[in-house]
């Protein structure tokens, strides 16, 4: 039962600390994943507690106990016994087969016994002697006394409830980590996509500026082209441009829209781009086209380096299947050769 209480305390304490802001889970989990963690942990713990309350408590027999013999053969039952109310210890009781008065003698190897093993052996011998006196063909009895000492037999309870509660808590924790990892992978893919889209986006914007368009008109042109040929999964950078155009159309100042565009992309490259646009509005820079062209060239170089790194990573991933194919080819060549050699 203490396991269930510990799980409840941990779950409730974690929820309270997270709500109060004492437990920081930024980058690890969001509100939805924490909610699912609590639901799985608490529900699994409730089911486990219910099983523990119904079948998990151990039964104590102060006046001895009898076990039914089975005709299918002898079997072993585990009990816990307390002598004169002292600490319990586990004892395995072997119940003989039904209608057999004596168990067949077995050869015992002489070995050193610890005091605990010797004590258990004496107890088993006393139980066998007690049942020989009973001479009951249907039941095997556990005595109430032994050498003048009171015996309390205890049948261990079912631990399924505790196991279910522990597994549920572990599953909830794994679910939390899995959700966090999926979010981190999604953020990594988003960042990679933004970096790969940055050079062509910047180059297109530079060409439109050099063609005589204003920054706002270039943004609107790029947003219109994107919406006309929008892919199924969408592109984060162009979605940010569309959002900036909607904000400007709804009354947000051009400067504020560019600032929000950089924050929405949340990458240093795009923040640099938005800074150039903001400086152009504030200072009226005549060199914006040159700055954008320089930034575009640097972005293309960065993309080439990124593509080279991705290619090397892909080559590394292909190494394992290539080795497996090599093993298969060698097996195809070597096995017939060995068979023909040993066949002769």
N, C-alpha and C positions, 0 to 999 in steps of 0.2 A: 504493500500500500504506500510505503514511503516513496517509491519511484514515481507513482502518480502525483503525489503531492509536490515532489521536486519539479516535475514537468509543468504542473500548473503554476508554480511559483516563478519558474524561469520564463514561461510564456507571458504571464501577467506582468512580471517585472520588466521584461524586454519591451512589451507594448507601452507600458507607462513611461519608461525612460525614453523611448523613441518619440512618443507624443510630447513629452516635456522638453525635448531637444537635448537631453543628456547623452543619448546614444546616436552618434553620427553614422549614417549609412550611405552617405553620398558616394556615388560610384559603385556601391555594392548592391543596393536594392532600392526600389521605388515603393510607393504606397501600395500599389496593387500586389507586388510580390510579397510584401510584409503581411498584407491581409490574407493571402493564400497560405503563407507560412503558419499564421495563427489558426486559421480554420482547420488545416490538416492536423496540426499538432494537438489542438484542443479536442477535436472530434475523435481522433484516434485514441487519445488519452481517456476520453469518456467511455468509449467502447471497451478499452482494456480495464478500466476501473469497474465497469459493470460485470465483466467476466471474473475479475478478482473477487468481487463481493459475493458472487453466486457460487463459484467453485474454486476460488483461490485460497480460501482460508484452510488451515490445517485442522484435522480432527484429532482430539486428544482422548485417549481411552485409559482411564485410571483403574479400571477393574479388569484389565486384561483384554484380549481380543482373540477372535478365532477366524481362521482363513479356511475357505472351502477348498477341498482337494479336487483336482480335476482328473478325469480318466484319460485325458490326452497326454498326460505326462507331468513331470515335475516342473515347477516354475519358481522364479525368484521375485520377491517383493521387498521393496525398500521401505524401512521404517526409521523413525528417530526415537530413541529411548532416553529417558531421564531417570537416573538412579537417585532416589531420595530427594527429588526436586532440583538436582544439580543441572548443569548445562547439558543440552541434548547432544547426542552423537549419532551418526548414521550407522545403521546395521542392516545388512542384507539377509533376509530370512528365506531359506530355501524350503518350499512346501513340497513334500513328496507326492508321488502319484497316488491317486485314489485306489483303494483296495490292495495296497501294498503296505504291509505292516512295518517293514524295515527297508531302509534304503540300501542299495548294493554297496558293499565296501569298496572303497576306491583307494588306490595307492597314493599315499601322501609323501611328498618329498620333504625331507628335513631341511629346514632353513631357519635362519635367525628371525625372531619375531620381536617387534617392538612391544612395549608394555600395553599400548592401545590395542594392537592386534591380538595379543595374548588375552586381554580382557574380553574382547569380542568373541574369541574362540571359546572361552569358558562359558560365556553367555549362550552361545549356540548349543554347546554341549548340554547345558542346563535345560534349554528349551526342548532338545531331543529327548532327554530323560523324562521331562515333564509329560511329553506326548506319549512316550512309551507307557507311562503309568495310566494315562487317559484311555488308551487303546480305542480311539474313535476312528473308524474307517472313513468317515466323511469329512471331518474337520481337523484342522491343525491349529493348536492353541498357543497363545502367547501368555506366559504366566504373569501373575500380579506381583509376585515377590521373588527375590533371588538372594540367597544367603542372608535372609532376614532383612533385606533392603527392599523398599517399595519401588515398583517399576511403573512408569507411565509411558505407554506406547502412543506414538504420534504419527499419523499418516500425513505425509507432506501434501500440501495443496497444489493445485494446478497453476503453473507459472505462465499459461498462455496469455492471460490479460496483461501481465507485466511485459511480456515479449512484444505483444501488439502495440502497447503504448510506446515502448522504446523504438520499435521499427517505424511507427508513425512519426515520432519526433525526428528520427534520422531522415525519413523520406521528406518531411517538411523542410529540413535544413538543406537537403540536396536540391529540392525544388527551388528554394531561395537562391542557392548558388547558381543553379541552371539558368534561372531567369536573369540573374545579374550578368552571367557570361553571355547570354543571348543579347542583352542590351549593349554590352561592351563590344561584341562583334558587330552589331548594327552600327554603333558609333564609329568603329574603325572603318567599316565599309563606306559610311557616309563621308568621312574625312578623305578616304582614298578617292572616292568619286569626285568630291569637290576639287581635290588637287589635280586630277586628270582633266577636269573640265575647265580649269582656270586658264591655261594658255589659249585654247581656241576662243573662249569667251572674251578674253582681253584683246586678242587680235581682231576679232570681229568688231568689238567696240571701238578700237583704235581706227580701223578702216572707216567706220561710219563717222567718227569725229573728223578725220582727215577729208572726208567727202563733204564736210560743211554742216553736219548736223550738230545740234546742241546735245549736251549730255542727257537731258530729259527725253528728247526726241529719239536718241539712240537707244535708250532703255525701252521706250515704247515699241520701237521697231523690233528689237530683240525679243521682247515679250510676245508680240504678235506673231513673229516667225515661230517661236517655240510652241505657242498654243495651236498653231496651224498643223504642226507636225509633232505633236506631243506623244512621246512613247508611253507604253502601258504602265511602266513602273515609275516614270517621271525622273527628272534630274533636279537635285537639290539646289544647285546654283541658279538655274533658270527659274525655278519656283520662287526663289528669293527675289529675283528681278521682277517677276509678275506681281508678287506681293508689294514690292516697292512702288510699282506703277499704280496699283490699286490705292495705295496710301496717298500718293500724290493727287490722284483723281478725287479722292474723298476729302481733300482739304489739308492734308499734312504738308508741311513745308518741304521743299526739295532737299534742303540741307538735312533735316531730320530723317527723311526717307532714306538718304544715302547712309546716314549713321546707323539706322536700324538694319539696313541691308548688310552692313559689315558685321553687326552683332548677331544677326540671324544666321549668317554663314559660320561665324565663330571660328574662323581660321585667320592666321596672321596675313596670308596673301590677300584675302578679300578685305581685311581691315585696312591694309595698305592701299588697295584700290579705292575703297570708300574715302580714305583720307585725301587722296589725290583729287577726287571729285569735290569734296568739301572745300579744299584749299582753292580749287578753281572758282567756286562760288564766292568765297570770302575775299580772295585777293585778285581774282580775275587774271590768273596766270596765263600767259600767252604760250608757255612751254608745255602745256598739258599733253599735247600730242606726242612731243618728244619723250616726256616722262612715261607715258603709256607704252610707247614703242620700246623703250629700254626695259620696262617692267615685263613686257610680253616676251622679249628675247631671253631674259633671265628665267621666265617661267617655262619657256620651251626647253632650255637647258636642264632645268630641274625635272621636267617631265621625262626627258631622255634618261637622266640618272635613275629616276623612279622605275622606268620601264626596264632598264638594265637589271636593277635589283629584283624586280618581279620575275624576270626571265631566269635569273640565277636560282631564285627560290623554286620556280617550276621545275628546273633541271634537277634540283635536289630531291623534290618530291617524286620525280620519275625514276630516281635511282633504285628504289625498292622494287617496283614492278620489273625493271630491267634485270635486276639480280635474280628475281624469281623466274623470269623467262630464260635466263642463262642456265639456271639449275635444271629447268625442264628440258632444254636442248641437250645439255650434257647427259641427262638421264636417258633421253631417247637414243643418244649415240652410244653411251657406255653399256647400258643394260644388254642390248643384243650382242655386243662384243664379248661381254663376260659370259653370256649364256652359250654362245658358240664356242668359246675357249674351254669352258668347263664341260660342255657337251662332248667334245672330242676326247 
